[in-house]
Amino acid sequence: MSDVQVREMESLESALKRFNKQVMADGILADARKHQYFEKASVLRKKKEAARIRKLRKTARLTEARERR
């Protein structure tokens, strides 16, 4: 759980901004979105495989671009 102490003479907006940064860094919102709906194991496997293929294609594209230089 993210915890932010409001400093002396600090505005609430500033503390809220620090809190939001901390929540994003901890990955709390991403995790909540991921668990918002139940997904079957087969769907999760397909998503994971699709992400792996996207990453491979991106890596190949970047290495190809470097070789052309």
N, CA, C and O of each residue as an XYZ file, in Angstrom:
276
protein
N       0.845     -1.172      0.000
C       0.000      0.000      0.000
C       0.893      1.238      0.000
O       1.858      1.317      0.760
N       0.574      2.171     -0.830
C       1.339      3.410     -0.914
C       0.935      4.346      0.213
O      -0.240      4.474      0.558
N       1.937      4.988      0.769
C       1.687      5.891      1.888
C       2.508      7.151      1.672
O       3.716      7.089      1.442
N       1.838      8.297      1.749
C       2.516      9.576      1.572
C       2.158     10.463      2.754
O       0.986     10.695      3.049
N       3.189     10.951      3.419
C       2.984     11.866      4.534
C       2.999     13.292      3.996
O       3.897     13.668      3.241
N       2.016     14.075      4.381
C       1.959     15.472      3.961
C       3.000     16.235      4.764
O       2.965     16.253      5.994
N       3.913     16.855      4.063
C       4.988     17.596      4.718
C       4.479     18.936      5.245
O       3.423     19.430      4.851
N       5.265     19.494      6.138
C       4.898     20.785      6.698
C       4.923     21.839      5.592
O       5.871     21.891      4.808
N       3.915     22.657      5.526
C       3.778     23.734      4.545
C       3.682     23.202      3.103
O       4.054     23.898      2.159
N       3.189     21.986      2.943
C       3.023     21.421      1.601
C       1.544     21.471      1.234
O       0.677     21.187      2.061
N       1.273     21.829      0.009
C      -0.119     21.898     -0.417
C      -0.667     20.488     -0.613
O       0.082     19.536     -0.834
N      -1.977     20.379     -0.528
C      -2.631     19.095     -0.717
C      -2.437     18.602     -2.153
O      -2.292     17.402     -2.386
N      -2.435     19.527     -3.109
C      -2.239     19.154     -4.512
C      -0.867     18.515     -4.721
O      -0.735     17.540     -5.460
N       0.141     19.065     -4.073
C       1.495     18.531     -4.188
C       1.584     17.135     -3.578
O       2.212     16.243     -4.149
N       0.962     16.949     -2.429
C       0.960     15.634     -1.778
C       0.203     14.618     -2.627
O       0.611     13.462     -2.739
N      -0.897     15.055     -3.221
C      -1.672     14.167     -4.080
C      -0.868     13.765     -5.310
O      -0.932     12.617     -5.751
N      -0.120     14.701     -5.859
C       0.722     14.422     -7.009
C       1.793     13.378     -6.654
O       2.050     12.459     -7.431
N       2.416     13.528     -5.470
C       3.408     12.557     -5.015
C       2.770     11.190     -4.796
O       3.361     10.161     -5.122
N       1.546     11.186     -4.235
C       0.835      9.927     -4.014
C       0.549      9.222     -5.338
O       0.761      8.016     -5.459
N       0.071      9.965     -6.324
C      -0.225      9.378     -7.631
C       1.027      8.794     -8.275
O       0.973      7.721     -8.876
N       2.154      9.493     -8.154
C       3.416      8.975     -8.682
C       3.799      7.684     -7.992
O       4.269      6.745     -8.635
N       3.601      7.631     -6.687
C       3.946      6.436     -5.911
C       3.059      5.256     -6.310
O       3.541      4.130     -6.435
N       1.775      5.509     -6.508
C       0.844      4.454     -6.915
C       1.230      3.913     -8.290
O       1.196      2.704     -8.522
N       1.594      4.810     -9.195
C       2.002      4.371    -10.532
C       3.290      3.551    -10.466
O       3.419      2.539    -11.154
N       4.242      3.987     -9.640
C       5.512      3.276     -9.510
C       5.310      1.896     -8.899
O       5.998      0.948     -9.279
N       4.387      1.769     -7.968
C       4.130      0.484     -7.328
C       3.325     -0.460     -8.221
O       3.276     -1.663     -7.964
N       2.693      0.077     -9.268
C       1.927     -0.761    -10.182
C       0.578     -1.176     -9.631
O       0.020     -2.187    -10.058
N       0.053     -0.424     -8.702
C      -1.209     -0.792     -8.058
C      -2.381     -0.697     -9.036
O      -3.217     -1.599     -9.089
N      -2.448      0.390     -9.810
C      -3.557      0.552    -10.752
C      -3.499     -0.481    -11.863
O      -4.532     -1.016    -12.267
N      -2.299     -0.769    -12.364
C      -2.162     -1.777    -13.414
C      -2.617     -3.137    -12.905
O      -3.280     -3.885    -13.624
N      -2.261     -3.454    -11.672
C      -2.660     -4.727    -11.086
C      -4.176     -4.775    -10.881
O      -4.800     -5.812    -11.108
N      -4.757     -3.676    -10.461
C      -6.208     -3.627    -10.254
C      -6.945     -3.798    -11.579
O      -7.956     -4.497    -11.643
N      -6.441     -3.161    -12.636
C      -7.072     -3.325    -13.949
C      -6.943     -4.759    -14.438
O      -7.860     -5.299    -15.057
N      -5.802     -5.369    -14.158
C      -5.567     -6.737    -14.601
C      -6.522     -7.709    -13.917
O      -6.941     -8.700    -14.516
N      -6.865     -7.426    -12.667
C      -7.738     -8.312    -11.907
C      -9.191     -7.837    -11.873
O      -9.998     -8.364    -11.106
N      -9.525     -6.854    -12.693
C     -10.880     -6.315    -12.673
C     -11.893     -7.360    -13.148
O     -12.992     -7.456    -12.601
N     -11.525     -8.138    -14.159
C     -12.393     -9.171    -14.691
C     -11.647    -10.490    -14.698
O     -10.429    -10.523    -14.875
N     -12.380    -11.576    -14.505
C     -11.772    -12.895    -14.542
C     -11.470    -13.263    -15.989
O     -12.301    -13.074    -16.877
N     -10.288    -13.785    -16.209
C      -9.922    -14.282    -17.530
C      -9.509    -15.732    -17.386
O      -8.770    -16.101    -16.473
N     -10.001    -16.543    -18.304
C      -9.659    -17.952    -18.264
C      -8.167    -18.127    -18.519
O      -7.516    -17.268    -19.114
N      -7.650    -19.239    -18.064
C      -6.230    -19.520    -18.219
C      -5.832    -19.576    -19.693
O      -4.730    -19.164    -20.055
N      -6.720    -20.081    -20.537
C      -6.405    -20.173    -21.967
C      -6.267    -18.779    -22.583
O      -5.420    -18.565    -23.450
N      -7.089    -17.843    -22.143
C      -7.022    -16.471    -22.642
C      -5.722    -15.812    -22.183
O      -5.074    -15.099    -22.949
N      -5.350    -16.055    -20.929
C      -4.106    -15.501    -20.407
C      -2.906    -16.050    -21.178
O      -1.975    -15.304    -21.484
N      -2.919    -17.352    -21.493
C      -1.824    -17.943    -22.263
C      -1.725    -17.316    -23.644
O      -0.628    -17.028    -24.122
N      -2.875    -17.101    -24.291
C      -2.879    -16.490    -25.625
C      -2.340    -15.062    -25.573
O      -1.572    -14.658    -26.446
N      -2.736    -14.293    -24.554
C      -2.238    -12.924    -24.415
C      -0.735    -12.909    -24.179
O      -0.016    -12.081    -24.737
N      -0.270    -13.831    -23.347
C       1.153    -13.905    -23.043
C       1.948    -14.271    -24.299
O       3.009    -13.701    -24.552
N       1.448    -15.199    -25.065
C       2.123    -15.597    -26.305
C       2.126    -14.452    -27.315
O       3.129    -14.226    -27.993
N       1.016    -13.734    -27.420
C       0.937    -12.598    -28.341
C       1.934    -11.514    -27.929
O       2.571    -10.901    -28.786
N       2.071    -11.277    -26.640
C       3.030    -10.276    -26.157
C       4.454    -10.720    -26.464
O       5.295     -9.898    -26.828
N       4.728    -12.007    -26.320
C       6.054    -12.531    -26.620
C       6.392    -12.347    -28.095
O       7.512    -11.965    -28.435
N       5.427    -12.618    -28.972
C       5.640    -12.468    -30.415
C       5.853    -11.003    -30.771
O       6.728    -10.686    -31.576
N       5.057    -10.094    -30.174
C       5.238     -8.658    -30.420
C       6.635     -8.209    -30.011
O       7.282     -7.437    -30.718
N       7.089     -8.701    -28.867
C       8.414     -8.330    -28.383
C       9.498     -8.849    -29.327
O      10.459     -8.134    -29.610
N       9.357    -10.076    -29.814
C      10.326    -10.637    -30.760
C      10.369     -9.830    -32.049
O      11.444     -9.536    -32.573
N       9.194     -9.472    -32.556
C       9.137     -8.690    -33.793
C       9.781     -7.321    -33.613
O      10.499     -6.845    -34.492
N       9.522     -6.694    -32.473
C      10.099     -5.381    -32.203
C      11.615     -5.484    -32.116
O      12.331     -4.648    -32.668
N      12.102     -6.500    -31.428
C      13.546     -6.694    -31.302
C      14.175     -6.917    -32.665
O      15.225     -6.352    -32.972
N      13.526     -7.748    -33.492
C      14.041     -8.015    -34.830
C      14.058     -6.742    -35.665
O      15.014     -6.488    -36.398
N      13.008     -5.948    -35.557
C      12.914     -4.701    -36.312
C      14.015     -3.727    -35.882
O      14.622     -3.064    -36.724
N      14.270     -3.643    -34.587
C      15.296     -2.736    -34.088
C      16.696     -3.198    -34.480
O      17.536     -2.373    -34.840
N      16.959     -4.491    -34.416
C      18.281     -4.986    -34.803
C      18.499     -4.814    -36.298
O      19.614     -4.524    -36.733
N      17.456     -4.989    -37.082
C      17.555     -4.784    -38.528
C      17.869     -3.327    -38.842
O      18.671     -3.038    -39.731
N      17.239     -2.410    -38.117
C      17.494     -0.985    -38.323
C      18.925     -0.620    -37.944
O      19.550      0.214    -38.599
N      19.443     -1.245    -36.887
C      20.824     -0.976    -36.488
C      21.806     -1.516    -37.513
O      22.841     -0.895    -37.752
N      21.513     -2.647    -38.121
C      22.398     -3.245    -39.113
C      22.480     -2.405    -40.378
O      23.507     -2.392    -41.055
N      21.394     -1.702    -40.696
C      21.388     -0.866    -41.902
C      22.293      0.353    -41.762
O      22.750      0.907    -42.761
N      22.550      0.766    -40.539
C      23.372      1.962    -40.316
C      24.757      1.754    -40.699
O      25.576      2.664    -40.572
